[in-house]
Amino acid sequence: MAASTQPRIEFAVTPRFDVFYALYTLTSTAATPLDAWKNRANDRLPRDFTKRASLVAPLPIFWPLLADAAQSDQGEISFTELLSTIQELPAKDLKKGILGGIFHDDDAVDALITERRTLKQMITGASSTVGELLGAFGLKPFDASSKVVRAITSLLEKPEPFRDDLVGVLEAFWNNGFHDDWLALEPGLRDESFRMTDLRDEGDPTTLDAQLNLPVTMDNSAQQVRPKSGTPIRYQKIERCFVIPSAFNTRRWWAKYTTPSDRVVLYFPIARDLSAANRIGREDMASAARESSRRADINAESVFRALGDTTRYAIASILARTPTTSADLARSLKVSKPTITHHVQALRSAGLIKETPSGGSTKLSLSRDTVAALSGAAVEQLFSSSGELSLGTTRRRRQG
């Protein structure tokens, strides 16, 4: 079959996975290329952080698992939206999202949630194949006194307090340094997203999986996505496919979430530069300095790229006239919430968005200061006689 029938790949820049992968790195004793970042991050955290974190993630491997709690919200979401999604998640969905990553069996998860089987029965009666996976999560052999069993039992019996603990740990991690790290990393990740988009639009679609360094193979002849292990996924089954530049996915994890329509959404967080997080400390790019630099020295290329998309320009035009919520933007432009979130995040990254709390929501407006300063910044950057030319994201043209 023609290669054009393969799933359309979309790109997103979001902390929805990296915040969990960073926590895995922080709590793991395994060797990591992120030692410099890890040492600095540990020094910033409160003394009781490790104890609090162990209540929801008794082993490091639980952190990528807990990222599945937000699977109901597709695409590019901010950290605030990530927390909101988790906080508003029904208890049953919270259990299903997290337990599904452990057991990989919908019937088994339903039996646990509905109390038709106990956790002990599920673990002791598991097949040898499932048992190996449960062993990796510290659940087999079953030990009712272990921290892992206590954490899963807490999720099953007291999901609301478990959710509150998870949100509290994520907030503490974010507020004690990772917010600063993300502000420093996001522009580079956004540029990487642009480069990946160029590969998709101008490259050879039959080798796109290799060019993007995906952890799966796009088998166009069989019309399947083939993981290194597990069952292939038919192209027709895929609803959306996101590639997300990452600074912390050292293990090449990826995610597959089933939608209410029984299709799947795939996420591939791709880490191409695992030294970026280490460089944050050496360059002393804390949040205040980063924010100050972005206000004083606008990145004209980022602003032009952000406004170069017709949908984003339409959003900017609306926000320049009337402060508006994301939900109202979606209704006005007749597009989905994930699409609006993606475009708003691109405008936000370019410094074009101002946010104002309003009741239970947030109103967005266009930054007049950024637009007013753009001309001078563009003149300075375009006509500068020093510094490197910004050619890294230039679109590659096909020959002939």
N, C-alpha and C positions, 0 to 999 in steps of 0.2 A: 504493500500500500504506500501511498505518497506520504512523504515525511511531514507534510503540512497538517496531517491529521493528528499529530502528537499533541498532548495537552499544552495549552497556552501557559507559559511561565510568566508570573508576575513578580515584581520585586518590592520589598518593604524594608524599611529601617525602623526597628523597634526593639526596646529592651525586654520584650515579653519572654524571650528565651535566655538572653545573656545574663539577666539578673539571677536566674536559677543556675546557669552554668558557672557563673562567678562564685556563687555560694558552694557549689560542688568543689571547685578548685580550692576555695578557702578552707574547707573542712576536711579535705582528703589528705592522706599521708602519702599518696602516690607521687612519683616524680612528675614535674610539670614544667613546661617552658615559661611559666608565668610566675616564677619565684620572686622576682623583684616586686611585681604588683602585689603578690600574696603577702609578703612581709610588711609592706606599707599598709595594706588594707587591714591586717590583723591589729596593727598599732592604733588604728582609728576607732575600733569597736569598743563598746562598753564591756566591763568585766564580766557581766552576767550573760553576754550574748550567746556564748557557746552553750550554756545550760538551757537557755530559752529555745535556741535553735534545735537542740536535740529532742525537744518535745514533739516536734512535727517532722523532723528528719533525723532519726536516730543513727542513720548511716549516710555518708555522702551521696550514695547512689539514689537516695530518695529525692534529691533536689531536682534533677531532670524529670523525675516522675511527677513532682508537685506542679511543674509547669503545665501539666495536662488539666489542671483545675480550671484554667481559663480558655479551654478549647471552644466554648460556645461563641466567643467573640473572634471573628475572622480577621486576618490581615494585620495591618499596621496599627498598633494601639500604643498609647503612651503609658508610662508607669501608673499615672493616676487612673487611667481607664482600666489597666490590668487589675489594680486593687479593687476598683468599683465592681468589676465583673466577678471577682472572687467573693466579695462581700454580699453581692446580690444573688449569688448562686443558690438554688434550692438545695437542701441537705442531700436529697437523693442524687442529684446531678454531681454534687461535690464528691460523694462516695464513688459513684460510677466512674467519674473521670480519673480519679487517683487509683482505685482498685483495678480498673481495666488495664493499666500499665503493668500491674504485677501479675495478674492471672491470664490476661489475653484470652478470656473466655467469657462472653456475655452471660451465658447461662450460670456459670459459677459465680459471677459477680452478683447477678440477680438473686441467687440463692442466699448469698451472704447478706445482702441488703434487706431481703424479706424475712431473714432469720429462719429460712428453711434448713440451712446448714450452719453450723458454728465454724468459727475460724479454725479451731483445732481439727474438726472433721475434714475441712477443706484441705488443710495442709497435710495431715497424716494420710489422707486418701489420695493424694496427688500422684499422677503417673511419674515415671522416672524422668521423662523429658521436662514436665512442669516442675518437678522437684528440684532440678538443677537451677531453674530460674528462681524458685522460692529460696533456695540456698544462697543465691547471690544477694537476695534482699534480707538475709539473716532470719528468715522465717522457718527454715527447715534445717535441722530437726526442731520440732515445736517446743518452745519453752515459754510457759505462761508468764514467767517473771522477767523475760528479756525486754529491753527498751523497745525493740522493734515490735514485738507482739503488743506491748502496752500502747504504742502509738497507733497501730492499726485498730486495736480495740477502742481506743478513744475516738477515732474517726467513725467507727461503726455505731458506737453507743452515744457519743456526745459530739455530733458533727459541728454544731454551732460554736462551742468553745474551741474545738480544734481549728475551725476556720478563723476565729478571732486570734488564736495564737499564731497561725500562719501569716495573717495580715500584719500582726504586730512585729513579727520577725522581719518580714520584707520591708516594712516601714523603717525599722531601726537600721537595717543594712543600707537602705537607700539614703536615709538622712545622715548617716555617719560615714559618708565618703563616696558611696557608689554613684550618687547623683552627680558629684563633681567629676568622677571618672567618665560617666556617660556623656556629660557635656563636652568633655575633651575628646572623646572618641567619635561622637556622632557625626561631625563634619567629614571625617575620613571615611566612615562607613557609608555616608550618603554619596560621596564621590565614588566609592567602590560600587554602589548600586547603579550609578550612572554608567560606569564602565561595563558592568554586567548587562545592562540594558542594551548598550551598543553591540555587545557580542550576540545577544539574541536577535537584534534587528538587522545586523549586517553580516553575521557569521553564517556558517554552514549548519542548518538545523539538524542535519543527520549526526553531527558530532557535538551538539550543544551540551550534552551531559558531561562530556570530557572537558570541554572548554570551561565550563562553570565548576568543574571538580565536584560534581554531585556524588553522593555516596550510593547511588543507584545507577542502573543502566536503562536508557530509553530504547526499548526494543521496538522499532517502528514496524518491522516485518510481522512481528507477532502482536503488535498493538498493545504492548504491556510495559509497565515499569517493573524492572526486576531488581529487587534488593539483593544484597550479598547472601542473606539468609531469609527464609520465610517465603510466604506465598506471593507470586507476582500479582500486580494490580492492573486490571484491564483499563485501557485508556478511557473507555466509555463510563467507567465507574468514578472517574476523577472529576470533581466539580471545579476545584481550583487548585493551583499549584504555586506556592510562594518560595522564592529563594531570598534568604535574609542574610546580608553580610554580618558576620559575627567576629567578636574579639576574644571570645572565651570558649568556643566549642572545640576543645582539644581532642575530644573523643569522637568527633564526626557523628554525633547523634542527629536523628531526624524524627519527625512525628507524622502520624497518620490519624486523622480524626474523622469519625463517621458523622454525617449530617442527619437531620431529621428525615430527609428524603432518601436515606440509605445510600448516599454517595459519599465520597471521601474528599477531604482537603489535606493536601500534603504540604509540609513545611521542611525546608532544607536550610538550616543555619550554616553558612559556609565561612570558615575562618581561613583567610588567605595570608594574613599578617598577624602572627601570634606574638610579635614583639611590640605591637602598638600599645597594649596595656602596660607593659614594662616601662615604656618611654614616658608615660604620664608622670611618674615620680621624678625621673631624671630631668625633665623639662619644667617641673614644678608648675603644672597647669591645673591649679585648683579652680574651683567653681567661680569665685569672685573675679579672679584674673581672667578666666576664660570669657565670662559674660562681659566684662569691661572691654576686653579686646574686640569682641564681636560687635559691640556698640560703636567703639571708636574707629574700628577698621573694618568696614563692611566688605564682605567677599562678593564683589560685583558678579563674578561668574555664577555663584550659587543663586543670587537673586535673579539674574537673567534666566538661568535654567528653570528656576521655580516658576517664573511668570511666563516662560515660553510655552507652557502647556495650556491649551484653550480652556480646559475646565478650571485649572488653577487661576487663570486670569479672570474668569467669570466669578470665582469665589472672591478674589481680591477686590473686584469691582463692587460686589455686594457689601463686603466688610468695610470698604472705604466709606460707604454711605450710612450703613446701619449696623451696629453691633448685633451679632446673630449667633445662635447656638448651632452646634454641628447638626443636631436633629432638624432644625429649621432649614439649614442649607441643603440637607438631603432631600427634604420635601420640595424646596424651591427649584432645585436643579433636576429633580426626578432621578436621582441616582441612589445607590445603596449606602448604608452607613459605613461599611468598610472602605468603600471608594472615597467617600468624603474624608474619613480619617486619614487615609493615605495621602490625599492631596493637602489637607491641613497640616500634616506633619512635615511635608516638604516645604510649605510656606513658613512654618514655624522654624525649621532648621535654618532657613535663609534669613531669619530675623524679621520676618514680615508680619508676624502675628502678635497681638497683645491679647491677654486673657484677663477677664474680670469676673469674679464670682457674682452670681445673681440668683438669690434664692437657693434652690437645690441644683442649679446647673451652672455652666460657665459660658459667658458670652465672649465671642471672638470679635476682634476688630483689626483693621489694617494699621500697621505702625506708620504713622505719618513721618516720624523722624527718620526711619529707614529709607522710605521712598524719597524724602527730601535730600538725604545725604548720598543717595545712590549716584547721582551725576558726578559729584566730586570724586567719589571713590572709584568710579569707572575710569575717569580721566587719569587719576593717579596710577591705577593699576595697568591700564592699557598702554599708557605712554611712558611708563617707567623705563629707565635705561638700565636698571639693575634688577637682580632677582631672576629666578628661573621663569621661562615661558610656561604658561599653563596649557600644555598640550596633551597631558595625560589622558584627558577624557574626550579628546577630539574624535568625532565619529570616523571610523575607518571605512573608506570607500572601496567598493569592489573594482577590480581591474577588468577592462574590456567591457 
